[in-house]
Amino acid sequence: MKKLLITNFVILLSINCVLAGNWPAWRGEDASGSTTHGNYPSELNHKQNLLWKAPLPDKGCSTPVVWENSVLLTSPINGEDSVLSFSMGGEKNWQTKIGSERKGRHLNGSGSNPSVVTDGRNLYALFKSGNLACLDFDGKIIWKKDLSTYGKDTLYWDFGTSPILTSKHLIVALMRKGNSWLLAFDPKTGAVAWEKERNYKTPPECDHSYATPTLIEHKGKEAILVWGAERLSAHSAKDGEMHWVSTGFNPKQKKNWVVVGSQVVVGDIAIVPYGRGTHMKGVRMGGTGDITESNLLWTRTDTGCFVPSPAVAHGKVYVLRDRGEVHCIDPKTGKSHWEDAFPRASSSYYGSPTVAGNKLYAPREDGVILIADISKSFKFLGEFDMGERVIASPVPVNDKILIRGEKNLLCFGG
């Protein structure tokens, strides 16, 4: 298991996830988008290793999460935000409607973009509409809230920030023009634990962020890493107070440098993609106040990812660029171990890459999943058409790969 600076809560959750084969949040148990355990398929073939295929009620883009025998995802049903549960055998367990849907406007978006997050006791779902709900594993709503009370959603495209859990709170980030918030809720009741405004003056659209926060550690205590509005900041998980901030991500004040891909963490280093897929920085986390100059490790202006978030595995950062280039980067130096690419196509990559064992799975927007062996360098293994658009990220659990398409949930085995 990766040596991350995380709290006892996250260590315990990580152990449970590995033992049970769980994937409890958008990018897995440690937000890395990877698992080093298991033996995962080298092909995703409908005739040879498709284990099951379950129809979905409507278009949604949230990546599934898994806890034990439950596969959880969100989708609209007849105009209502909904949460669905399937078994790992493909049978639908239940579906629960939460409230009125606010439809997506992007071809590759929906009103159900954020992933569910779970602690194994309950699950939490967030939607573009502002509907936030806690459910149990039988689909019963425990509580729900309307986050539209925090102001108008001014994001140009479809809200995609997933909620995360600390040991005590459910965390939601709303990052848009004029009314950005970092919010903490009591997971049991939905009561507001604390709320912090996070508003900054930026060039047009540069204060829009679709990134998901990361749970980290600051001086032995839980903290929340947030990326948006040209700032990477760490906040106390207890009360939301800011520990430190790193800036300098848009020195020429360019317009429309919106944040889509999320940051990743390797040890005490945060790797931050920015500049619409053209730049990356490595920032050593820690300190107090403005750490822009003191903690900058490296900057690259020749690589990056705009929509997909990087994956972390084997102490390395795997960057999938929007047109299929793959760069394996040393988090300490920013230098590439190797650079390669999947076969070129007219379609782009919107879903984030997933590393399972020594394989990298890359979902292309047209529904083609490309696989490479990355055990030594980059060896292209093949491409496999799902027959429908795929925006969600592949999910590896117990030697199986789950693929969420626009119309179906698919499961492939070895």
N, C-alpha and C positions, 0 to 999 in steps of 0.2 A: 504494500500500500504506500502511496506517495507520502513523502515527508513534508507535509504542509503545515504551516503555522496556523493551526486551528484549535478550537477548544475541545474540552472533553466531550461535549455534546456531539460535535461533528465527528470526533473519533469513534464514539459509540455508534452513531448512525452509520458511519462508513463500514464498521465491522459488520453490523447487521445487514447492510446492503450487499456486501461481498458474500456473506454466508448464505443469504437467502436468494441471491441473484436478483437484487432490486435495482431499479433505476428511478429514484423518487422525485426527480426534478428535471427541468428542461435539459440540462447538460450532464445529468447523472449525479452520483452521490457526492462528488467533490467539485462539480462545475467544470470538469476538465474535458467533457465530451469524449471520454475514453474509458475502457476497462482493459486491464492487462491479464485478466483471468478468462480462461475458456479457449475453446477451439471453434472458430467461426467460419462459415462457408466462404469458399472462393468464388462461388457463383450464386446468382439468384435467378433460378430457372423455374418458370411456371410449370414445366412438365416434369422436372427431375427432383426439385427439393422445396416446392411450395407445400407447406404443411396445412395451411388453411387460409381462407379469404372471407372476410366478413364485410358485408355492405354497410356503408355509413349513410345517415339520413340526408346530409346536405354538405355543402362545401365548408370545410374548416381547415386551418393550417397548423394547429397546435401539435407539437411533438408529443407522442404518448409517453406516459410514465408507467412504471410497473412496481407493484408491491406484492410480493409473494405470488398468488395466482390471479391477481387483478391487473388488467390493463386499463388505464384511465385516460380519457381524452375529452375534449370539448368539441361541440358542433352545434349549429342551429338546427332546430326542429320546428317546422311550421312557423318560422318567424320568432322563435324564442331561444335565447341562450340556454344551452343544455350541457349536462355532463353525462358521459356514457361509461359503462364498465363492461369489459369483456373478460372472459377467463383466458388463461394461457392456452386453452384448447380452441378458442375462437367463438365460444358461445356467448351471446349477450346476457349479462347478468341483470342489468337494469339501465334505465335512462331517466334522468330527472331534469325537468324544466326549471330554470331559475328566474327568468324574466324576459322582457321584450328585447329582441335582438337589435343592434345597430349594425347594419350591413357594411361589409368592406367595400372599398372603392377601387383598389388595385387588383389587376388581373391575378397577381400572386399573393393576394391578401384576403382577409375575411374578418368578420366580427369575433372570430374564435381563434385568434393567433397565440395568445399566451398559453403556456403549458400549465397543467395542474401541478401542485406540489403537495407532498404528503409526508407525514412523520410516522406513518404506519398505524396511527390511531384514527385520524381523520384526514380529509383531503380538502384542498382549498383551490377555488377556481376564480379567475378574473377574466373579464371580457371587455371589448372595445366600448360597449354601452356604459361601462362603469359598474356593472353588476359584479359584486364580490360575494362569494358564498363559501360556507363551510358545510361539508356533508360527511356523514359516516360511511362506512364501507358497504352499507346496505342501500345507499342512495337517499337516505333521509336528510333533509336540510336541517342543520342545527342552528345556523343563523345566516342572515344575508344583509348586505348593505348596498347603498347606492353611492358610488364615489363621484357621480356627476355633481354632487354638492360642493366639490372642491374646485369647481370652475369649468369653463368650456374646454373641451378637447380641441386644441388648435393644431394638432399634428396634421401635416399635409397628407400623410398616408395612414395606414391602419395600425392602431396601437398594437404593440407586440411585446412589451416588457412583461416578463413572467414574475410572479411573486416568489419570495424565498422565505425560509424559516430560520430563525435563530433558536437558541435554547428556550427563549421566553416569548418571542413575538413572531407574528406574521408581518413581513415587510413588503411594502408596495412603493414603487417609484413612479411618479407621474412627471414626465419631463417634457414641457412644451412652452410656448411663448407666454410669458406673463403670469402664469399660475402653476409653477412647478413645485412639487411636494415630495418629501420623503416621509412615509407614513408607517407607523407601527400599531398593530392591533393585537389584542389579547386573543390567542387562537381559540380559547374555550368559549368566549362570549361575543367576540367581535367588537368589544369596547375599544375606543382609541386609547392607546398607551401613551403615545406622543406623536407630534407632527411638527415637521420643520419645513419652512419654505426654502426653496433652492433656486432663486431667480437671479439671472445675470444678463447684462446687456451684451448682445452679440450681433454680428451681421445677420441678415435674413436667413431663417431656417437653421442657423447654427445652434440655437437653443432647443432644437427638437432632438430627442434621443429615444431610440427603441431598444437600447441596451438593457440587460438585466443586471441588477446588483450582484455582488459576490460577498459571501461571508468570509471574513479574514480575522486575523488577530492583531491587536495593537496593545503592546505592553502587557501581555498576558491575559487580555480580556477580549471578548467578542467585539468586532467592528464590522461595518458595512462599507464596501467599496462601491462607489458610484461613478459612472462615466457619462458625461453629458454637458452641454453648454460650454465646450472647450475646456472642461476641467475634470480632472480625476481627483476625487476627494474621498477621505475615510471618515466615517462617522461612528460615534459610540452607539453600540447596539442597545445600551441602557436607556439613553435619552435623546439620541440623534445629534448631539453636539459634534461639531467638526473637529477632528484631530489635526488633519493636515490637508493641503491641497497642492496639486501640481498643475501648472498652466503652460502656456507657450505652444499650444497645439494648432494655432492658426495665426502665426506672426504677421502674415500679410493681410489678415482680416478678409479673407475670401468669402463670398456668399455661398450659401447652400451646402456648406460642409456639415451636413446632418450626420448624426451618429446612428448607424444601423447595427453593425457587428459589435458584439460585446468584447470587453477586456477579458484576458485570462491571467491566471496567477500560477507562478512556478516558485515555490519556496517563498522568499520575501520579495520577489520581483513581479511587477505587473507589466504585462505586454499589452500595449494599447494601439489598435488600428484606427487610423483617422485619415482625413483628406480624401474621402470618397474612394478608398482603396489604393491610395498612392503612397501613404506614409505609415510608419510604425515607430513607436518609442518603447524603450525599456526603462522602467522607473523602479528604483528600490523603495519599497514601502517602509514607512516609519518616520519618526521625527515629529516636529510640531510646527504648525503654521505653514508658511509658503516654502515648499521643498523643491520648487521648480528647478533651480540651478544645482542645489546640493545633492539631489538624489537622482538626477538624470544619468543613466548608464550609457545609452546609445540612442541614435536616431537613424532611421533609414528612409530614404526618399525614392527608393527603386522597387519597393514591394509593399504589400498590404492587402487588405480584403475589405470590401465595402459592405456587402450584405451578409455573407457567411461569417460566423465567428471562428476563430482558430480553435484547434484542439490541442491538448497537452497530453503527451504520453512518453514514457521512457526518459523523462527529463528534457524533452525537446518540444518545440512548438511547431505545429503543422498548420501552415497557412494555405487555404484554398482560395485562390483568387477568382473573381467573378467569371473569367473566361476559361478556367480549368487549369491554370498553372498551379503547381504545388511546390511550396518552399518549406524546407525543414530548417528551423532556425535555432541557434544556441541562445537561450534566454539571457545568459550573462553577458554575451558580447554582441548579440544581434547579427552575427555572421551566419551565413548559410552553410549547413553541413552538405546539402545538395539542393538542386533546383531542377524540376522536371515538369511534365505537363501531361494531362489526359488528352486524348485525341480531340482536335478542335471541332466545334459544332456551332451552329447558329444560335443555339440557346445558351443562357447563362445559368450560373449556380446561385440559388437563393437559400436553400437549406444549408445548414452547417455540416461540416464533415464529422464523421465519427471514426474513432480508432478502436478496434476490437482485436485484442491480441497483437498480432503484427500486420494487421490489414487495415487499410483506410478505405472507408465507404463515403462516396461523394454523390449527393443527390442533385441532379440537374433539373431545372424547372420543367422540361418537357417530359419528365417521368422516367428518364434513364438514370440508373444507378451505376456508377463506375467504381471499380475496385482495384486497389493496388497493394502489392506486398511491400511493406516498408521496413522489413526486418534488417536489411543492410543499407539499401538506398531506395530507389523507386523502381518497382517492376510492375508494369501494367498487366492486370490479370484478365480484364474483360469489362464489357458494358452490357447492362441488362434492362430491357424496356418493361416498365410496369404496366404500360397500356393506359396510363392516366397521369395527369400532372402531379408532381411531388414537390412540396415546399417544406414539409417537416423533415427533421433530421432522423436518420436511421437510429434504432435503439437496439443495443446488444444485451441479451439476457439469457443466461443458461445455454450458451452455444446456439442461440437462435437470433435472427435479425427481424425486427418488426419494422415495417414500412407503412407509413400512413400516407395514402394518396388522397386525391380530392373525393373519390367515390368509395374507396375500400380501405380496409385495414388488412395488411398481408403479413404472414409469418413464414419465414424460410428457415430450414434447418441445414445441418451438415450433409 
